Amino acid sequence: MNYSKVNNIVGWICFLIATLTYVLTLEPSASFWDCGEFIASAFRMQVVHQPGAPLFLMIQRFFSIFAAGDLTKIAYWMNVGSAVSSGATILFLFWTITALAKKTIVKAGEELTTGKLISIMGAGAVGALAYTFSDSFWFSAVESEVYAQSSLFTAIVFWAILKWEAHADEPRADRWLLFIAYIMGLSIGIHLLNLLTIPALAFVYYFKRTDKATTGGIFKTLLVGILILAVIQYGIIQYLVSFGAYFDLFFVNTLGLGFGTGVLFFAILLIGALVWGIRYSIRHQKKLLNLGLLSAVLIIFGYASFSMIIIRAKADPNLNNSAPKDAFSFLSYLNREQYGDRPLLYGPNYNSERTGVVEGGKTIWRKGKDKYEVAGKKTDYEYNNNTLLPRMYSDDARHASFYKEWMHLDDSKNPNLVDNVGFLASYQIGYMYMRYFFWNFVGRQNDEQGQGSGFEGEWISGIKPIDSWLRGDQSHLPPSTVDNKAYNRFFFLPLIMGIIGALWHFKRNQKDAGVVGLLFFFTGIAIVLYLNQKPLEPRERDYAYVGSFYAFAIWIGLGALALQEWLFKKLTPTAGAIGATVIGLLAAPVIMAEQGWDDHDRSTKLVPHDIALDYLQSCAPNAILFTYGDNDTYPLWYIQEVENVRPDVRIVNLSLFDTDWYINGLRQKQNESAPLPITMKPEQYVQGERDVMPYDDYKLAGNVELKNVVDLLLSNDDSDKVPMQDGSKSNFLPTKNLKITVDPQQVISTGTVPAADAAKIATEMDWKFNKGYVTKGTLAMFDILAHNNWKRPIYFASTVPSDQYNGLDKYLYSEGLALRLLPLKADTTASDDKPDQLNTPVLYNNVMTKFKWGNMKTAKYLDPQSSDDTFIFTNIFSSLTSGLIKEGKIDEAKKVVDKYFAVMPTEKFFGIRTVVVKFYMAENLYKLGETARANDILDKSGDYISKELNYLADISQSKGLTGSQNIQTGLYYLDRMVKTSKAAGQDKLSEKLQKTFNNLEGRLSMFFPQQGPQ
């Protein structure tokens, strides 16, 4: 049979299997993290966070057309876009594996036998389908994120270089290299992962064009590959824009021409130079120069997708991150300057002290009215105790504690190069890369966030002797593992297949194996070195390394060829090929699909969609809602911008509030939301003005009116400023004791407080500011508070860190997923068990009539973030029930309890902290006479704690660990369960829980003598 035809047919079959898998398991709406922002921005062609993904947005916008005008289906079809892109990745991976396999086992001019054809197709299917069902790739394949399309472009590039290699001796074969250059240029508009294939591509070119490879040639090729990567990464992506920006600076500030003229001149100059260079290379037959220049032109053509960013930024869309409208703001956007720098080769440790400030470096420019203005100078700190390869560099207190605990360092130790390399090897590579690698090819313990404790988020194989040797006694696995759908056991089989394939490949074709190995390194360990990750990340980062998992999947496929060669020598070639293919499929893709399906099937989950709706429905009409993180902002942007839900609410992200461009957007009308009451003028908060203002205690008596403080912070009078160390003067905060005078009639007339509650209104809201400085964003919030006059309801999302309340905690009342600022007299009750402040009537109405629950109870799978949201919702139900009981509204409280059991996954536990919220619900159930339900909760909670803590005792005994927050929490609440059930007259249950507590206390005291209930 014709090889090409079979290769195409089997490849497309793999494509269909993968695409169908992803379509069946994809999320039906927006997912958490960046997906909401991407979908909203793609649908309305807006500007996403730095450094942008314009081509991705345009492709996703195309897929949205299939929704046929149904706004609720936009996210679904964009997710389908990722599914199709991921399926296409599998197609090109299949063709890559078959190309490498054929090249290895079929010699030039040799006839292709049926056995070898089956072997080649089998290898392609085993490797491609193994990657199809790999944990990290599957996760990104079912949501609208950049990583699916990024993987596709990476797969196309690597496949294309093999196509060039196969046709390199034919006329015009270099068109494949030009194709690669254009695809790389396009891929910049999605993600930069594609560029990391360049060193591997350089070796394919070298080995093909060199008759005999030498050690010197190999080192030179590696250097050239890295150099080409650097030229594209810095020369084209950054310095082209940088040159354009500084040309514009000269033309505008020196020649007095309009903005953009310098960029236009530079573009003409660049085009002219490239045209001249190409003509020169043709006239003088400089083939390599011609190839390089044409490749540069095609990369720039592809890179031109970023023009969409500037075009849309100038249109001032609702989502306009960084507002990159001019040359310098666009340069800052591309350079990701809002995220800061991290040291790579030389720098400080976590306990290095600042010894000085380096000023007068790079000038920061901003666009003024008629010319570019200086916004300041880039400032760098000088430190003592610098070291090579600083891996433990963050001075965040949480990070510092982690570094010391992980590396067993005392407070007096200044880490040296050896310590930093040790952290690189053990944590950044060993934990944050190899753990992810093993998730994909060995097995996974659960989907809980791993923070290095060894108790959660680890890899596990399913072979208990090995797991126990590495991880501690695994003979009594806890519910957090065995009941977790991400408990995937591959028994090392995919890993073994890949290792066998790699060994076989290096033995049979060292050059190609080295190319795959280089791809594996640069898309894996090299990323670890470059990212220099800090510990305690807010989410797992395995998606960053899928390129290396892709390379390993090639070896898994080639492992099938090794099996045939080593295990089936006595069989006919055809029988051996079939046998090896079947074993390979069973050892990798089949077991990976069977184990992984349930924890990747998001088809029935709507938590991000519904929780976004609930955030907005928690707000009164025309509200201002302060959010803080990705997951309390991006889903809200999605549901507001795409589905047009609650367009009257203005979402204000506090993480972006310190930037002038974001404040500018808030001063404009968006959707159905009027501009915010910000009185500051742009020149008062432009970049470089009032970025950070110090607190200087003037010992003022009493509390100062907030309007007066805002006026002082905005004053341009030198007498209202304090001198700084650099000789400049700055506005300052003279007191932390602030107040807002309240007009009760105004509060009632705006509907902020019902007239019936007039007696509860405080005529003066006084509070103490909780920070030692005022940022631009804090000033903007003060401005809003001082001039809103209760015309617009003000809320904080319930997930906003309390330090971001700026001291207003006692005036915040829960109305669901948002806390409303209300001028009510503060509760002065001093109690450790002081109840949450609730606006009970509004909260009751929201919970019973407005909120949706994301199919939490019935969803086939809840990802970790959705599981966390069950904790949030259970807490809301418990707090509302408690509040209603306190107000004597027993019937309403019972209805809330019934609602809780109807919509929440009450039978499931998502970690020890689920026990905490369930305990408080049980307390309320006893008060309502719902004894059977309360007993059931406490009984199951006690069993759960027993199994979890006994497991921790097992691994503590076998691995010598010293403590766990879970043990403290478990024992504390188990003790409270004993007392609560006893107080409710449930002696039998209380005795059972007491026995459980005594057994655990006895076991754990050996390893945690400091633990136990207080």
N, C-alpha and C positions, 0 to 999 in steps of 0.2 A: 504493500500500500504506500502511497505517496506520503513521505515524511512530513512535508509542509502542511498537507491537508489534515493529517492526524494531529499534528502539533496544534493547529488552529482549533480543531474541533474539541479536543480535550481541554485546551486552555479556556475556551468559552464555556465549557461545562463547569470548570472550576469557578469561573466568573459568576455563573448563574447560581451555583451552590452558595458562594460567599454572599452575593447580593441578596438572595432570598433569605439567608440567615439574618442578615443585618436588617432587612425590611421587616421581617417578622418580630425582631426583638428591639426595634428602635423605639425611642421615647416619642409618644404621640404629640408632645408639645415641647416647649423650651425646657432645657435642663439647667442645672445649677452652674455656678461659676460664670465663665465668659459668654456662654451660649446666648443668654438673653440679650446682651449688648450686641453680639454679632448679628442675631436675627433682626433686632430692631434697626440696626444700622444698614443691613443689607436691604431690608424692605423699603426703607425711605432714603437710601443712599446717603448715609451719615458718616461721621468720622469716629472710628473706634480708638481705643487706647494705643499708646505708642508701642511699636513703631508702625502700626497700621497693617492692614491686610486688604488692599483695594481689589486685587483680582479675585480673591476669595469672596468678597462682598458682591462683586459683579456676577460671579458664577452662581452664588446662592440666590441672588435676585432673579436669575433666570429660572431656577427651580421653583421659586414662589409663584410663577405664572400658572403652574399646574393646579394651584388652589382654586383657580377659576373665580376669584373674587371673594371666596369664603375666608374671612380674616382669621377664623379659628383654625384653619388648615395650613396657614402660611408656615408655621414652625414645623409641622409634620413634613411638608414637602421639602423644606430646607434640610431636615434630617435625612430625608430620602436622598438628597444630594450628596450627603456624606456617605450614605450606604452605597450608592452607585460608585462614588469615587474609590471607596475602600474595595468594592468588588473588582474594579478595574486595576487596583494595585495588585490584587491576587492574580489577575490575568497576566500582568507583566512580570510578576515574580515567577509564575509558572514558566513563561517563555525564557526567563533568565536561567532558571535551573536546567531546563532542557537544553539550552544552548551550551551551558558549561558541561553538562553530562555528555552530550553528543561529542563535544570537542575532546573529552577525556577518553571515552571508550571506543570511539570510531575514528580510526586513522584516515588520513587524507587518501582518497581514492578507494577506500575499503567499502565493500558492499554492506548496506545496512540490513541485517537479518531481522526476522520477526522478534527473536528473543531480545535483541538489543533495542529494538523499537519499543517493546513493552517495558524494558528496563528504564529507558529514558523517560517515557510518559509516566511511568510509575513514580520515578524520582520527582518529577515535576509536581505530580498530584500530591504526594506525601508532604513535600516541603511547602507548597502553596497552601494546602488545606491546614497544615499545622499552624501556619501564620494566620490563617483565617480565624482559627479558634483560640489564638493566643490572647491572654487576658488583657494586656494593655492596648493592643490594636483593636480588639473587639469593643472595648470601652469607648474609644474615640470614633468608631465606625457608626455609632447609633445616635450621634448628637451633632449639632451644627457647630463644629469647632474646626480650626484650621488644620488639625493634625491629619485628618483623613486625606485632604487634598495635597497636603505637604508630602505624605507618604506616596501618593500617586505620582507626583512629579519626580520624586527620588527614584521610584521604580522605573519610570520611563527613561530617565537619564542613564541608569545602570544597564538597562536593556539595550539602549541605543548604542552605548559604547561597544557592547558585544556584537551588535549588528555592524558597526563600523569595522570591528576587527575581522569579522567574517568576510567583508567585502573590501578590505583595505587595499588590496592589490588591483582592484578594478578601477577604471577611469571614473572620476568624479565621486569617489568614495568619501571624500572629505565633507560631502554635504551632510553626512551623519554627524560630524563634529560641529558643523554650523547649526544643525538641528538641536544638538545638545546645548550649545551656547544660548540659543533662543529660549529653550525650555527653562534653562537656569535663570535667565533674565525674567521670565514670567514668574518663576517660582519665588522670586524675591517679593512679589506682591502677595504671597501667601505666607511663607515662613522661610527662614534662612537655613533650615536643615539640609536642603538640597545641596548647598555649597560644600558640605562636608564630604561629598562623594569625590571631589576634585582630586585629592591625592591618589585615590584608587584608580580613577580614570587615567591619570598621568602614567601609572605603571602599565596599564593596558596598552597605551600608546607606545611606551618605551619598549616593552617586550615584543610588540609587533614589529617595530621599526629597527630593532637591534638583533643581529644574528646571534650574538653571544653576550649575554648579560654579565656584567662585572660588578664587583663590590662597589667600586667608585661610581659606576653608572647608576647603581641602585640608590646610593646616597644622593647623587645629583638629582635624580628623578624625584626623590622624596622632597628635596629642597625646592625644586621647581614647582611641584604640586602645591606645597605650602605657600610658595610665593604667589602662584596664580590665585589661590584662595584669598591671600591677603590683598592682592590687587583688586579683586572684585569686592571683597568685604569693606575695605577701606578706600581704595582708589576710586572705584566707581560708585558704590553706594553712598559713601560719606563725602569724599573729597571733591567729587564733581559738584555736589550741591554746595559744599563749602566754598569752592572757587566761585561759583555763581553768586553766592551770598556776598562775598567780599568784593567782587566786581560791582555788584549792586550798591554796596556801601560807598565805593569810590565814585560811581556815577551820580549817586544821589547827594552825598554829603560834600563831595569836592567839586563836581561839575554842575551841581544844581539841577540835574535832570529828574524826571519822575521815577517813582518806585517801579521796579521791574525792568528799567532800561538796561541796567548792567547785566541782569540775568539774560535778557534777550541778546545783548552783544556777545556775552560769553557763549551762549548756545550757537550763535552764528559762527563764532570763532572755532568752536569745537567741531561743528559739522564741516566747516571748511578744512580744518586740519585732517579730519578723518577721510574726507573725500580725496584730498591731496595725497595722503599716505597710501590709500588704496590704489589710486592711479599710478603712483610711483612704484608700488610693489608689482603691479601688472606690467608696466613698461620695462622694469629691470628683472622680471622673472624671480622675484623674491617670494617664493611660495609660502615659506613659514611666516614671513611678515604679513603677507596677504591674508593667510588664515587667521593670524592673531588679530589683525585689524577688523576683518569681517566678523569674527567672533565678538569683539568688543562692541561693534555696532549693533549686533543682534541682541547682546545682553542689555545694552542701553535701550533698544526698542522694547524689549520685554519689561525692563525696569520702568518704562514710561507709564505703566499702569498707575504709578503713584501720582500722576497728574490729576487723577480723580480726587485725591485727597485735597489738593489745593483748590480745585474747582468747587468741590462741595463745601469746603471750609468757608470760602468766600460767600456762599449762599446762606451762611448762618443757620444751619439746621439745629434742631433741638439738642441732638447729641453731637457735639463738636469738640471732641477732646483735644486740648491744647490749641485749638483754633489756628492751625498752621496756614495762615493766609499769605504770609510774606516769606522772603528768603530765609531770614534768621529763625523765625518761629518754626518753619518747615525743617530747617537743619536741626534744631533742638528736638523736634518731634522724631526725626529719624535716628538721632543719637540716643534716644531714650533718657534724656537728661533729667526728667522728673523722678527717675528711679535711683539716681545717684550712682556712685562708683563703688567697686569692691577691689581690694588689692589682689593681684595675681602672682607676681614674681617676687616682690619685696614690699614689706609694710609692717604695720604694728600687730601685736597680739591683743587679746581681749583685755589684758591688764596693763597695757602700755599707757603711759601718761602723756597728755598733750604738753609739749614744751614750747610751742610757739605757733604762729600763724603765718603762712606764706601768702602774701597778698601781691597784687599787681601783676597777676598772671594773665590768663585769657580774659579779654574784655567781653562782657555780656551785652549784646545789643538788642534793642527793642525798637519797633516801628513807632515813630512819633507822628506828629501832624504833617510836617513837611520833609522831615529827614529822620534818619536813624539816630536814636539817643542811647547814651550809655546807661544801662540798667545796673551796672556794678561790675565788680571784678570777681572772677572765680576764685574762691578762697579754699586753700587746702591747709590742713593742720599738720604740724610737725609732731612726731612722737619719739619717745625714747624706746629702747628695747625692741628695735625693728629686727626682722628676721627674713631670711629667704623663704619663699613659698608659704606665706602666712595663710594658714587654713583656719586658724582659730582667732579671727580678727574682730568679731563683733563685740562691742562693749555693752550691749544690752545685758541687763542683770540676769535675765533668764538664760540667755545664751552662755554667759560667763559661768553660771552654775552648772550648766550642762557640760561645757568643756571640761571643767574640773572633775566632775563626777565620772564622765566617760573615760578620761585619760588618767584618772586617779592622781590629780595634781593638788598640792596644798596651796594655800593662799600666798605663800612666799615664793612660789615657783614662777619664774619668767620662762615661758615655753621657748625652746630653741628649735632649730631646723628639724632635729630628730623627732621632737614632740609633734610638730606640725605635720611631718610626713606620716607619723603614726596615726594622727587623726584622719589624714587623707586616706590612708590604707584601710583603717578599721571602720570609720564612719562613712566618709563620703563615697568610697568605693565599696567597702565591705557591706555597709548597711544600706546606703541610699542608692546603690546601683546593683550590687549582687543580690540583694533581697528582692528587688524588682525582677531581675533576670530569672531568679529561681521561681518567683510567682508564675512566670510564663511557661517554664519548662520542667519544674519539679512539683510544685503544688503550693497551695496557699492556706494559711491557718484560718483567717477570717478577713473581713473587710474593714475592721476597726482601724482607726488611725494609728500607725506605728510611731512611737516616739522614743524608741531605743530601750524600752524597759525589758523587752523579751517576753512580755505577757500578751501582746496583741499585735496584729498586723504583720506577723512573721511568715516566712515560708515554711512549708511542712510537706513531707513526701507521702505520708501514709504508711511508711514502713516504720513501725513503732520502735524497734531497737535502734535504728539510725536516728530517728527523731529524738528519742530519749537521750541518746549520747550527746547530741548537739544542743538540744533545747531544754533538757531536764526531763524528769519522769513524766511520760505521756500516757501512762496506763489508765488514768482516770480523766479523760478529756472533759472539759466543762461545757455547759450549754452554749457559752459564747463562741465555742468552736463548732461543736457537732450540730447545733441548731442553726448555725449561720450558713446561708446559702453559698457564701464564698469559700466554704470549707472544701477545697478542691485538692484531690490527691492524684498525682500523675505517676507516683512510684518511681521517679527519676527517668521514666522511659523516654520522653521527648529529649531530655538532656543527653541520655546515653546515645540515642539516635544521632543527635547533632555532633557529639564528640567522635563517634565512629565515623560519621561522614567527613568531619574535618581531618581526622588522621588519614583516612583513605584518600582524601583530596590532596593533602600534602605529599602523600607517597606517590600518587599517580600523576599529579600535575602541580608541581610546586609553585609555578608562577601564578596560575589562576587562584590557587589556594591562598597565596600571599595577597593577591588583590582583594579577595573576599575578607581576609583577615584584616587588611588595612581599612576596609569599609566598616568592619565590626569595631575596630579600635576608634576610628575618628567619629563614629556616631554613638559611641558609648563612653569609654574612658576619657577621651579627649574632651567631651562635653562636661564630664565631671570636673576635669581640671579647669576648664574655662569658666563654668558657672560658679565654682567655689561656694557651694551652698552652705548657708547657715543652718543650724539645727532647728527643730521645733517648727517646721513649716506648717502652714494652716491646712494643707492638703497633701496627699501623696503626689509625687512628681514623676511617676513612671512613664508618663506619656512623652517625656523629653527624650527617652532613650529607645523609642521604637525602631529607629534606624538600625541599631545594633541587633535588635531581636529579628529584624528582617534579614540581616546578613546571616544570623545563626540558623534561620529557617532554611536558607540555601543548603547549609550543611546537613540539616535534618533530612532534606530531600535526597541529597547525595548519600546519606546513610543507607538508603534502600539499595543503592548500587553496591555498597560495601557488604551488606548482608548477602546479596546474591553471590558475590565473589567469594565470601568466606564461609558461608553456611550451606550453600547449595551447589557445591562443586560436582557432586555425583548425579545431579539431576540434569535433564536437558535444559538448554539455555532458556527455552520458552517457559518450562515449568518453574525453573529457578526464578525467572523474572516475575512470574505471577506470584509465587510464594513470597518473595522478598517484598513485593508491593503490598500484598495483603498484611504481612507482619508490620511493615512500616506504617500502613494506614491505621492498624489497630494500636500500635505503640505510641502514635502521636496524635493525629487529628481526631480519631474516633474517641479516645479516652478524654482528650481535651474538650471536645464538644459535649460529651456526656456529662462531664463534671462541671463544665463552665456555663452550660445553657441557663440554668436557673438563676445564677447571679448576674447574668447579662441581659435577661429578658425584662426590659423596661416597658413593655408594650401596654401595660395596664396602669402605669404610675403617672399621676398628674400632680404630684406634690409641688414642684416648682411653680407650675401654672396657678394652682389654687392658693398656694400660700402668698403669691404675689397679689392675687385678687383680695385675699383676706387682709393683707397689709393696707391696701387702699380702702377697703370697706370698713376698716377700723377708724377711718378718718371722717370727720364731718365735712360738709360741702365747702369747697374752696380752701381746703386746708394746706398748710405747709408741713411736710413730713421730712424730718431729718433722719437720714440713714448713714451708714458708716462703711460697711464692707461690701464685698462682691455679691453675696447671696441675699442681702436685704436691699440691694439696689438694681442689679442687672435683670432679675426676673420682673421687677416692677417697671423698668424701662420697657421691657418687651411687651408686657400686657397693656401698657398705656400707649406705646407708640404703634403697636401692630393691631391689637384687638380693640383699641380705643376705649378701654375700661377706665373710668374715673379720670377723664382728661382735665378735670377741674383741680386735682390735687397737684401741688408743686413738690416734686422730689428734690431734696437738697442733700447731696452726698458730702458729708463732713470731711472725708479724706481728700476731696478735691477743692474744698472751700478756701484753701489758702492760696489759690491761684487767681490772677486777675481775669484770665479768659473765662473761668467758670463763673465768677461774680458777674461779669458782663452778660453772660447768658441768663442769669437769674433776674437781671434788670429788664429783660425782654418778655413779651407775651409769648407763652408756649401753649399750644393746643388751646384749651379753654381756661387756662390759668393766667391771671393778670400778672404783671411784673411784681416782684417782691418789694416791700416797702424799705428799700435800701436808699438812704439819702446821700451816701458817699458819692463823690464825683470820681470818674475814672482816673484822673490825675492824682487822686489821693490814695489809690490802692494799686496803681500800675506796678508791674514787676520792678522790684528794687525799692519801692516805697512801702513803709510800714509792714515789712515782711514779718519781723518779730520785734515787739516792744517790751522792755523790761518792767518789772514791778519794783517800785521804789517807795517804801512805806513812809508816808508823810504824817503818820500818827493822827489821822483825822478822826474826830469824834463821831460816833454813830455811823449810820449807813448813808452812802452818798447816792443821789438820784442817778440812775443809769444814763439818762439823757445827758447829764452834765459830764459824766465820764466819757461818753462817746464824743462829745464836743471837744473835750480836752485831748483825746487820742487823735482827733482829726485836725487839731489846731496847727497852723503854720507859724505861729508866733514862737520865736526862740525862747521866750520866757516860760513857755509851757513845755519845754523839753529839757532833757538831762544830757550831760556830756557822756560820750562813749569812749572806750579805750583808744579807738583809732582817731580820735579828735573830732569826729562828727557828733551831731546832736540827734536825739531820738525822742519821739513821744513816749510817754510812760504811763503806767497805771499807779496812781498814788495810794490806793487802798483796795483791799479785797472785799470790804464790807459794802455791798451794793443793795439797792432797793428800786422798786417801781411803785409809784403811788397809783392806787387803783380807784377809779370812779365806779362804785357799785352799779349805778344806773347804766353806765356805758357797758358794763359786763353783762347786765341783764338784757339790755336792748339788742345786743349783738347775738344773743342766744348762747353765750358762753356758759352761763349758769342759769338754770331756771329761776323764775321769780320766787318760787316756793322755797328756794334755798338761799334767799338773800341774806339771811342771818349768818350763813357760813362764809360769806365773802370777806376776805381780808382787805382792809383799806390800804394796806401797805405790804407788798411782797418784799421781804428782806432775806438775803442769803449771803453766804461767803464764797467768793470765787475760789476755785480749787487748784489754781496753777500759779507758777511764779513768773509768768510772762503772758503776753497777749499776742497771738498771731493775727494775721490778716483775716483769716476765716472766723476767728473768735470775735474780732472787731465787727465783721459783717453780721454775725449773729446778734451781738449787742445792739447793732443798728436796727435790725429787724425788731427785736424785743422792745426797744425804746420807742419805736415809731409805729408799731402795728396797731396800738390802741384797741386790741382785742377784736379787730375787724376780721381777721383771718385766724381760724383755729391753728394752734401750733402743736405738733406732735414730735416725739422721738420714737423711732422704731425700737421695739423691745430688745433687739439684739445690739443696740448701740452701747459701747462700753460706758460704764457709769461716769468715768472721768470726763467724758465728752458732754455730760449734762452741765458742766461749768458751775456746779454747786446748786443747781435748781432741783435737786432730787425730791425735796419735801413738797414740791408743788406739782409733781408728775403723777397722774392717775391713769391706771390701765383701762383701756377701752377695747382690748383685744390684743392684737399684735403691735399696738402702738400706745405710747404713754402720752396723755394729753396734758399740756401745761394749763393748770387751772388756779386762779387766785383765791384759793380757799385757805381758811385758817389751818395752820399746821397741827397735826396730831402730836401732842407733847408727851404722849404715853411712853414711858421708859420701859422697854421690854425686849428681851432677846428674841421673843417669838412675835414681835410686832407684825401684824398682818400686812399683806400688800395693800397699797392704796388703790382702790377700785372705784370707778364710776359705774356702779353696779347696774343701774337701769340700762345704760347704753351697752355695756358689756353683755348683758343678758340678751338683749335684742340682736346684737351682732352674732353671738354664738348660736342662738336658736333659729335665726331667720336669714342671716346674710352669709355666713361663712360656708365655704366648701372645704372638703377634707382630703382631696388629692387621691382618693381611693386607698387611703392608708390601711384600712381594714382588709381590703380584698386584693390589693396589688400583689402580683406574683413575686415581686422583689422590691425592696426599699433600699436604695443606696445609703451610704453612711450619713450623708447630709439629710436625707429624708428621715432616717432613723432619729437623728438629732431633733428634727422638727416634731416627732411624736412626743418627745420629752417636753418641748415648749408647749404643745397643745394640751398635754396632760396637766401641766402646771396651770394653764389657763382654766381648764375645767375645775381643777381642785380649788384654785383661788376663788373662782366665781361661786362654787358651791359653799365654800367657807364663808364668803361674804354674805350670801343669801341667808345662811343659817344664822349668822350674827344679827341680821336685820329681821329675823323671825319669819322669813318667806320660805317656809318649809316645802310647800307644794312646788314652787319654782325651783328650789334646790333639787328636788327629786326628779323633775323634768330634765334638769341639766345632767344629772347622773345617768338617766336613761339615754340621753343623747350621747354621752361619753361612751357607754357600752355599745351603742349602735354604730358609731363612726370610727372609733379608735381600735387599734390592734391590741386589745386588752390581754390576749393570751400570750403575747410575745414580750420577751425581754431584750432590750438593746443595751446590754452592759449594766454594770452595777448601779449607775446613776438612775436607770429606769426604776430600780427599787425605791429610790428616794421619793420620786413623784408619786409612785403607786402607794407608798406608805401614807402620804398626806391624804390621798383620796380615800384610803381605808379608814383613816381617822374620821373623815366626814361621813362615810357610810355608817359607821357605828352611831354617830350623832343622829342620823336620819332613821335609825332602826333597821338599816339594810345589813343585818348581821351576817347573813349567809354570804353575800357578796364581799363584805369586809374580811370574813374569815378565809374565803377563797384566795383573796389577794395576798393576805399575810402568809397563809400556808404555802402558796406557790413561791412567794418571795423568799421565805425561809429556806425552802428546798434549793432555790436558785443560788442564794448566798452560800449555802453549805457546799454545793458542788463547785462553785467558783473558788471559794477560799480554800477548800481542800486541795484543789488543783494547784493553787498558788503555794500551798504548803508543800506539796509534792515536789514542785520544781525548785522551791527555795531550799529544800533539804538536799536535793540532788545536785544543785548548781551553786549552792552557797550564796544565794541572793540575800539582801538585807532588809528589804521593805517594799511596801506598795501602798499607794493612796487607796487602792481598792479595798485593802484589808482594813484600813482605818474606817472607811465609809461603811463597809459591810458589817463590821462588828458594832459600830455605833448604832446603825439603824436596826440591826437585829435585836439589840438590847432594848431599843425603843418599842419594837414590835412586841417583845415580851411584856413590857409594862402596859402598853396600850390594850392588848388583848386581855390582860388580867383585869385592867380597870373596866373593861366592857363585860366582865363576867364570863369570859371564854377561857375557863381554867384549863380545859383539855388542850386547847391550842397553845395557850401560854406555856404549859408544861413542856409541850413538844418543842416549841421555839427555845425555851430555856435549856433544854437538853442539847439542842443543836448549838446554842451559844457556848455552853460549857465545853462541848467537844472541840469546837473550833478554837476557843480560847486556850484550851490545853495544848492543842497541836501548834498553834501559832506562837505561843509564848516562848517556845524553844528557839524560834528564829526571829521573832519580833517582840522581845520582852517589853519594849516601850509601848506596844499597842494595847488596845482594849478600850472599852467605853469609859468615859469620864464620869 
